[in-house]
Amino acid sequence: MPPELTDKQLVERAREGKPGAYDILVRKYQHKIVRLISRFVRDPEDAMDLTQETFIKAYRALENFRGDSAFYTWLYRIAVNTAKNQLAASNRHGYQVSLNSSPHPDSEEPMPEPEGLRDYATPENAILTGELEAVIKAAIADLPEDLRTALTLRELERLSYEEIAQVMGCPIGTVRSRIFRAREAVDKRLKPLLEND
Amino acid sequence: MLNKPKISRDERVSAVVDGELPDEVMRDTLDDMEHDPQMRAVLGRYHLVGQVMRSEVPDFVFPDLSERVMAAVEQENAQRSDQIPAAASGKVVSLADRRRSRWPLPAGVAVAASILVATFVLVPAMQQQVDNPGDPAGAGIQQVAANTPAMQQQATAAGHGGGEGNVPVWAVAVQQPEQGASRGMDPYVMTHFEQTARGNHFGSVMPGARLANFQVR
């Protein structure tokens, strides 16, 4: 089942009043939405608050999600509107940022920096992504080659299990198992970092 | 074909992340995940690994963000469930009830007072006017109005003051009746101002105004 269909199924379940289904969607997209909103507002705390607001708005509007577009595309629009509303409010208080442009979902271009931008301290309970990257890279480097290859083909090349099986010359079940074992090994190093903070 | 028992719990979670489970197994796994916060936490971390590898995460990661969102969602659900029983019980809020709720108690009291004044002051005055058709239009009313304590007080004050300058506007209007339909309106205006002068609605149109009916014969 493709990820888009999984999302639709989760939306249906959330509509039926199963909050666990919506939690799965939140966990899946939370970091991407924070990153998107961070292009509009630079204060990490603001970005987190607006991300929270985005997911709550989306939850309230789940009935309106018709499934014509992917769930993330729909969520993306809500996030951009939420961030723009915040920018408009900031403009009234002296920020000067154009509201005419909005980044493409896959764009790496940051929004222009607002005037008077200041450096923000690390927010409470937040983890620097640099730390996560270091831990994950170290964990991947320590993986056996077959596990590392399977995980890299999946996460970076976005190949399907079937395609990875063809590339690696092994059954699909083996691919699934290798990818899982690779994630499990990385997770053992990642989990303490997320739980300690 | 994948069989659920042959795959470990976390391996199924890993396959969910990739959308690589047959429909039936996917449904069962989602069922399990909905009731198992640990499975959802594992899924979140597996997603995070891939997103960090692809540089799809912001400069900061908030580990407790999903908990905060879901706490807000639960609160939202609780509020909804509080509202649903009232609707489900068939309790219908009528338009009259809504209107009533818009009028605070003092306004309701003012309306009742207007009706009472119209009943006990204006109706006898108009009756007297009917009984004495030769009488000037305002005379009867003036007489009745003069019997009210407020009027007596004003009349006393005017007497001591020795001139028209101390007579209130509404009293002047009573003393100088006009012709036609406006003659019937004068006592109403007088009573209206008299009633509203004590409250916050001075000079404004009161809700009970349409209840008064004036017919000059």
Contacts between the chains, C-beta under 8 A, distances in Angstrom:
chain1	res1	chain2	res2	distance
A	1	B	19	5.6
A	1	B	20	7.9
A	1	B	21	6.2
A	1	B	22	7.3
A	1	B	23	5.5
A	1	B	26	4.8
A	2	B	19	5.0
A	3	B	18	7.6
A	3	B	19	3.8
A	4	B	19	7.9
A	5	B	19	7.3
A	6	B	16	6.8
A	6	B	19	5.3
A	6	B	26	6.7
A	6	B	30	7.7
A	9	B	26	7.5
A	9	B	27	7.5
A	9	B	30	6.6
A	10	B	30	6.9
A	13	B	30	6.9
A	13	B	34	6.8
A	17	B	77	7.5
A	18	B	34	5.3
A	19	B	70	6.4
A	19	B	73	5.8
A	19	B	74	6.4
A	19	B	77	6.7
A	20	B	33	6.6
A	20	B	34	3.3
A	20	B	35	6.3
A	20	B	37	7.9
A	20	B	40	6.8
A	21	B	30	6.9
A	21	B	34	5.5
A	22	B	70	7.5
A	22	B	73	6.3
A	23	B	37	7.9
A	23	B	40	5.5
A	23	B	66	6.3
A	23	B	70	5.2
A	24	B	30	7.4
A	24	B	33	6.1
A	24	B	34	7.6
A	24	B	40	5.9
A	24	B	43	6.4
A	26	B	65	7.9
A	26	B	66	4.7
A	26	B	69	5.1
A	26	B	70	6.6
A	27	B	40	6.0
A	27	B	41	7.8
A	27	B	43	5.9
A	27	B	44	3.5
A	27	B	47	6.5
A	27	B	66	5.0
A	28	B	43	7.5
A	28	B	44	7.6
A	28	B	47	5.3
A	30	B	44	7.9
A	30	B	62	7.8
A	30	B	65	5.1
A	30	B	66	5.6
A	30	B	69	7.3
A	31	B	47	7.8
A	31	B	48	6.5
A	31	B	51	5.4
A	31	B	56	6.8
A	31	B	57	4.5
A	31	B	58	6.7
A	31	B	61	6.3
A	32	B	51	6.9
A	32	B	56	5.7
A	32	B	57	7.8
A	34	B	57	7.7
A	34	B	58	4.8
A	34	B	60	7.7
A	34	B	61	7.9
A	34	B	62	7.0
A	34	B	65	7.2
A	35	B	56	6.5
A	35	B	57	6.1
A	35	B	58	4.1
A	38	B	58	4.6
A	38	B	59	7.2
A	44	B	58	7.5
A	44	B	59	7.2
A	44	B	60	4.6
A	47	B	58	6.8
A	47	B	60	8.0
A	48	B	62	5.2
A	48	B	65	6.2
A	51	B	65	6.6
A	51	B	69	7.8
A	52	B	65	7.0
A	52	B	68	5.8
A	52	B	69	5.3
A	52	B	72	6.4
A	55	B	69	4.5
A	55	B	72	8.0
A	55	B	73	7.6
A	56	B	69	6.9
A	56	B	72	5.2
A	56	B	73	6.6
A	56	B	76	6.7
A	59	B	73	5.3
A	59	B	76	6.6
A	60	B	76	7.0
A	122	B	60	6.8
A	123	B	60	6.1
A	123	B	62	7.4
A	125	B	62	6.3
A	125	B	63	6.7
A	125	B	64	5.7
A	126	B	60	4.0
A	126	B	61	6.6
A	126	B	62	5.4
A	127	B	60	6.9
A	127	B	61	4.8
A	127	B	62	7.9
A	127	B	63	6.5
A	128	B	59	7.0
A	128	B	60	6.5
A	128	B	61	8.0
A	129	B	52	6.9
A	129	B	57	5.2
A	129	B	58	6.7
A	129	B	59	5.5
A	129	B	60	6.6
A	129	B	61	5.8
A	132	B	48	7.4
A	132	B	52	5.3
A	132	B	57	7.4
A	132	B	61	6.1
A	133	B	52	5.7
A	136	B	49	6.0
A	136	B	52	5.2
A	136	B	53	6.8
A	140	B	53	7.7
A	152	B	53	7.9
A	154	B	18	6.4
A	154	B	50	7.8
A	155	B	49	7.4
A	155	B	50	4.3
A	155	B	53	4.8
A	155	B	54	6.5
A	156	B	53	6.2
A	156	B	54	6.6
A	160	B	20	7.1
A	161	B	18	6.9
A	161	B	20	4.8
A	173	B	2	7.8
A	176	B	7	8.0
A	176	B	11	6.9
A	176	B	14	7.3
A	176	B	15	5.7
A	176	B	20	6.6
A	177	B	11	6.8
A	179	B	14	6.1
A	179	B	18	7.1
A	180	B	8	7.8
A	180	B	10	6.7
A	180	B	11	4.3
A	180	B	14	4.0
A	180	B	15	7.4
A	183	B	14	5.4
A	183	B	17	7.9
A	183	B	46	5.1
A	183	B	49	6.0
A	184	B	10	6.4
A	184	B	14	7.8
A	186	B	49	5.2
A	187	B	42	7.1
A	187	B	45	5.3
A	187	B	46	6.9
A	187	B	49	7.0
A	190	B	45	5.9
A	190	B	48	7.3
A	190	B	49	6.7
A	191	B	45	6.4
A	194	B	45	6.8
A	194	B	61	8.0
A	194	B	63	4.6
A	195	B	63	7.6
A	197	B	63	6.0
